[in-house]
Amino acid sequence: MAEILIWLVAALGTVGGVVLGRLLGRAEGKRTGREEAHLNAQRDQTERMDAGRKAVRDGRDAGAPADRLRDNDNAW
């Protein structure tokens, strides 16, 4: 009887370990995905800010406002 009880406890421990491992792995995967998404969003924001700064910088050196308006008229 004691031997059956030992095997039963061992089997339950194994199943519990597998379930716990899956849950922890899933939580770690979600956390990693969130971190990666956050880093991608930061990188995208930085790239857009740099592009905007470049556009402003290029726009200031483009000449007179009337010339810029005339040049931009057909660009849309």
DATA-V757218 format. One record per residue. N is the residue number from 1. RES is the residue in three letters. SS is DSSP state (a for helix, b for strand, c for the rest). PHI is phi in degrees with one decimal (NA if undefined). OMEGA is omega in radians with two decimals (* if undefined). Layout:
n = {N | N}
res = {RES | RES}
ss = {SS | SS}
phi = {PHI | PHI}
omega = {OMEGA | OMEGA}
This chain:
n = {1 | 2 | 3 | 4 | 5 | 6 | 7 | 8 | 9 | 10 | 11 | 12 | 13 | 14 | 15 | 16 | 17 | 18 | 19 | 20 | 21 | 22 | 23 | 24 | 25 | 26 | 27 | 28 | 29 | 30 | 31 | 32 | 33 | 34 | 35 | 36 | 37 | 38 | 39 | 40 | 41 | 42 | 43 | 44 | 45 | 46 | 47 | 48 | 49 | 50 | 51 | 52 | 53 | 54 | 55 | 56 | 57 | 58 | 59 | 60 | 61 | 62 | 63 | 64 | 65 | 66 | 67 | 68 | 69 | 70 | 71 | 72 | 73 | 74 | 75 | 76}
res = {MET | ALA | GLU | ILE | LEU | ILE | TRP | LEU | VAL | ALA | ALA | LEU | GLY | THR | VAL | GLY | GLY | VAL | VAL | LEU | GLY | ARG | LEU | LEU | GLY | ARG | ALA | GLU | GLY | LYS | ARG | THR | GLY | ARG | GLU | GLU | ALA | HIS | LEU | ASN | ALA | GLN | ARG | ASP | GLN | THR | GLU | ARG | MET | ASP | ALA | GLY | ARG | LYS | ALA | VAL | ARG | ASP | GLY | ARG | ASP | ALA | GLY | ALA | PRO | ALA | ASP | ARG | LEU | ARG | ASP | ASN | ASP | ASN | ALA | TRP}
ss = {c | a | a | a | a | a | a | a | a | a | a | a | a | a | a | a | a | a | a | a | a | a | a | a | a | a | a | a | a | a | a | a | a | a | a | a | a | a | a | a | a | a | a | a | a | a | a | a | a | a | a | a | a | a | a | a | a | a | a | a | c | c | c | c | a | a | a | a | a | a | a | a | a | c | c | c}
phi = {NA | -65.1 | -66.1 | -65.6 | -64.3 | -62.8 | -64.0 | -64.7 | -64.0 | -64.3 | -66.0 | -65.4 | -63.2 | -65.8 | -63.3 | -61.8 | -64.5 | -65.5 | -63.7 | -62.3 | -62.7 | -65.0 | -65.2 | -66.5 | -64.6 | -66.6 | -63.6 | -66.0 | -64.1 | -65.1 | -63.7 | -63.4 | -63.7 | -65.0 | -62.6 | -64.7 | -64.1 | -64.2 | -65.2 | -63.9 | -65.6 | -63.9 | -63.6 | -64.7 | -63.7 | -63.3 | -63.3 | -67.2 | -65.3 | -63.4 | -64.6 | -65.7 | -63.3 | -65.1 | -64.2 | -65.3 | -61.6 | -69.2 | -69.1 | -71.4 | -97.2 | -85.1 | 112.9 | -70.0 | -58.7 | -65.4 | -67.1 | -64.6 | -65.5 | -64.4 | -68.4 | -84.1 | -58.8 | -91.4 | -77.2 | -87.4}
omega = {-3.13 | -3.14 | 3.11 | 3.12 | 3.10 | 3.13 | 3.13 | 3.11 | 3.12 | 3.13 | 3.11 | 3.08 | 3.12 | 3.13 | 3.11 | 3.10 | 3.12 | -3.13 | 3.13 | 3.10 | 3.11 | -3.14 | 3.13 | 3.10 | 3.13 | 3.12 | 3.12 | 3.11 | 3.11 | -3.13 | 3.11 | 3.12 | 3.11 | 3.13 | 3.14 | 3.11 | 3.12 | 3.12 | 3.10 | 3.12 | 3.10 | -3.14 | 3.13 | 3.13 | 3.13 | 3.12 | 3.13 | 3.11 | 3.11 | 3.12 | 3.10 | 3.10 | 3.12 | 3.14 | 3.12 | 3.14 | 3.13 | 3.14 | -3.14 | -3.12 | -3.01 | 3.12 | -3.09 | 3.14 | 3.13 | 3.11 | 3.12 | 3.13 | 3.13 | 3.14 | -3.08 | -3.03 | -3.10 | -3.09 | -3.10 | *}
